[in-house]
Amino acid sequence: MNLAELYLDQGRFPEAESAIAEVLRLDPRNPAANYRQAVFLALKGQVRESADYLAQALSREPRFREIARQEPVFQRLQDRPEYRDVLNNP
């Protein structure tokens, strides 16, 4: 997942998408991969899909909830019902 995070940080979205997809292909329940996919989809404006991946990540790794609350892309979307429900319901 470090490679996907690096690509996201560098704005190299096609490479990030490929790296995340590969991790999810190998381990669809991977909470870090689900979280990064949620970030990536939110950046692409795919809000509903992003919230679904975020919910999967948080159900498997609760510590991501506080991280997600600080994530800039999620902060911009926190008033959307999809994110409000996911971020505020343990």
C-alpha positions as CSV (number, residue, x, y, z in Angstrom):
1,M,0.0,0.0,0.0
2,N,2.9,2.4,0.5
3,L,3.4,2.6,-3.3
4,A,-0.3,3.5,-3.8
5,E,0.0,6.2,-1.1
6,L,3.1,7.6,-2.7
7,Y,1.3,7.8,-6.1
8,L,-1.7,9.5,-4.5
9,D,0.5,12.0,-2.7
10,Q,2.3,12.8,-6.0
11,G,-1.0,13.1,-7.9
12,R,-0.1,10.1,-10.1
13,F,-3.7,8.8,-10.1
14,P,-3.5,6.2,-12.8
15,E,-0.6,4.5,-11.0
16,A,-2.3,4.8,-7.7
17,E,-5.5,3.3,-9.1
18,S,-3.5,0.3,-10.5
19,A,-1.6,-0.2,-7.3
20,I,-4.8,-0.1,-5.1
21,A,-6.6,-2.4,-7.6
22,E,-3.9,-5.0,-7.4
23,V,-3.9,-5.0,-3.6
24,L,-7.7,-5.3,-3.6
25,R,-7.5,-8.1,-6.1
26,L,-5.2,-10.1,-3.9
27,D,-6.9,-9.2,-0.6
28,P,-10.4,-7.6,-1.0
29,R,-10.8,-7.3,2.7
30,N,-7.6,-5.3,3.3
31,P,-8.6,-2.3,5.4
32,A,-5.7,-0.1,4.2
33,A,-6.5,-0.8,0.6
34,N,-10.2,-0.2,1.1
35,Y,-9.3,3.1,2.9
36,R,-7.0,4.2,0.1
37,Q,-9.6,3.3,-2.5
38,A,-12.1,5.4,-0.6
39,V,-9.7,8.4,-0.8
40,F,-9.0,7.8,-4.4
41,L,-12.7,7.6,-5.4
42,A,-13.5,10.7,-3.3
43,L,-10.8,12.6,-5.2
44,K,-12.4,11.5,-8.4
45,G,-15.8,12.7,-7.2
46,Q,-17.3,9.2,-6.9
47,V,-18.8,9.9,-3.6
48,R,-21.2,7.0,-3.0
49,E,-18.6,4.4,-4.1
50,S,-16.0,6.1,-1.9
51,A,-18.3,6.0,1.1
52,D,-18.9,2.3,0.6
53,Y,-15.1,1.6,0.6
54,L,-14.7,3.8,3.6
55,A,-17.4,1.8,5.5
56,Q,-15.6,-1.4,4.6
57,A,-12.3,-0.1,5.8
58,L,-13.7,1.2,9.1
59,S,-15.6,-2.0,9.8
60,R,-12.3,-3.9,9.6
61,E,-10.0,-1.3,11.2
62,P,-11.8,1.1,13.6
63,R,-8.6,3.2,14.1
64,F,-9.1,4.5,10.5
65,R,-12.2,6.4,11.7
66,E,-10.2,9.1,13.4
67,I,-7.7,9.2,10.5
68,A,-10.6,9.6,8.1
69,R,-12.0,12.5,10.1
70,Q,-8.7,14.3,9.5
71,E,-8.4,13.4,5.8
72,P,-8.8,16.6,3.8
73,V,-10.9,15.0,1.1
74,F,-13.3,13.6,3.6
75,Q,-13.4,16.8,5.6
76,R,-14.7,18.5,2.4
77,L,-17.4,15.9,2.1
78,Q,-18.3,15.4,5.8
79,D,-21.7,17.1,5.4
80,R,-22.8,14.7,2.8
81,P,-25.1,12.0,4.3
82,E,-23.0,9.2,3.0
83,Y,-19.9,10.3,4.9
84,R,-21.7,11.7,7.9
85,D,-23.2,8.3,8.5
86,V,-20.0,6.4,8.0
87,L,-17.7,8.7,10.0
88,N,-20.1,9.1,12.9
89,N,-21.5,5.6,13.4
90,P,-19.1,3.2,15.0
